């Protein structure tokens, strides 16, 4: 059983309804691995410049320029260089990488091979989250097929280019999606993030220069090579080019995946594509980019889905996971679910995060029960402010931001709980 | 304790990594495939294979949700209760399944058939509520279908 094909497709997902596209024959029939051949005729530096010029930004959450990241890899290093494909998709509300792996594993592999040529990497480790058994099986099969056809191994496509891909399965830890937590896990350790600098390009997997890119990021690369940077810039906004796969979930008529240009207004995605709220309901708030990103209330949904616009509204694109909540939803209860998740997944390394996530959960839970005070609401604000920017990785920020968003836009829900001494939302989801 | 085929599979994994220890997670998955969990003896054997201390192995086992340090029921049934699923009734479904199998989430059934639990986001947000039985996802569930899935487990 696999994921359903996106409701709206684009260049990444156009062949996903075709089962044959999963295998190498179907992929090649659709023009697959032609971009790799073109890439191998280019100088690695020129390839990196092409990707830089396309404006492709990483699709794993941080949105950093992919070409720039590649250019950080040392050129004169004697050490082996590695790529890591971050397939540890675990951000609540995100399920786009799963379909990219289930329905187009060769598209991802081709992107990896092109990146390997550009960066001089000899090996790629694909780190798939443990729960994604079907994704892992499809990638394993794709690796075997690619090796058989000469796209992996020695003298790829007859060129002086050797590359191998190793798949590793994670074992259930959200923090391993953080790139240095992932590197620790890859080395057979607890997935506790590393202090930076040094960045992975200097000291990455097994201490070697490493570039970590997300699944979707790799998937865009063959299309950029095949069609050019200008073509890619024809989608999306000036600062955020290309399409992305938005995952819509929650209380809407048509939850699912939608491949659309970056910059598509959030309200268009929620109300037109996803069909708007359920019968007789109204949208109360929308988390625009996976659970770590601050919520937006109904009156701010005209924002184009690109970081330069979302930042103005104190949120971010993240992974493009859009969660819709309707007027039945108690935002304190929603905050409880969010706070529990971060408390449960904190790796425990930094005090601000380990203690802060526990405090937030305890206080939010107390307010939900009707036992909170107005002072508790102020303390919540205080704690989240003191967690931001204080820790080894961005997890603490990711735990603080959604709570700050809830307080910024739905403080009234919190105050009402204190005033009534109980949860006033009788129709909200069960906790 | 660790069988010869599992040992050969672990050796093959080790050959794929630049450092031995890189293959520890794959090795733990292999051991669990065979035994269902990682016993203290298995951890000691793995420590020898990987040239690390047993505590280094156990530390990894305890860090990751999908590794177990004690015998497990035949099936793990996890209902995703993260926000997108909660918004579509996942917690109500979990309560109904608790009543159906007669144990609370986290406790194994007396016959050793299954343990019911809740899990964080499984990446099936648009197809909620959903649950995972071992390696298989079941999506777009209602209470009747979910109960049937549990009933049909061996």
Interface residues (C-beta under 8 A of the other chain):
Chain A: X1 X3 X4 X80 X89 X90 X91 X92 X93 X94 X95 X97 X98 X123 X129 X130 X131 X132 X133 X134 X166 X168 X169 X170 X171 X172 X173 X174 X185 X186 X187 X188 X189 X190 X191 X206 X208 X247 X248 X249 X250 X251 X255 X256 X257 X287 X291 X321 X323 X324 X325 X329 X334 X337 X338 X341 X344 X345 X429 X430 X431
Chain B: X16 X17 X18 X19 X21 X22 X23 X24 X25 X26 X28 X29 X50 X59 X60 X63 X64 X65 X66 X67 X81 X82 X83 X84 X86 X87 X88 X89 X91 X92 X95 X119 X120 X121 X122 X123 X124 X125 X126 X127 X128 X132 X135 X136 X137 X138 X139
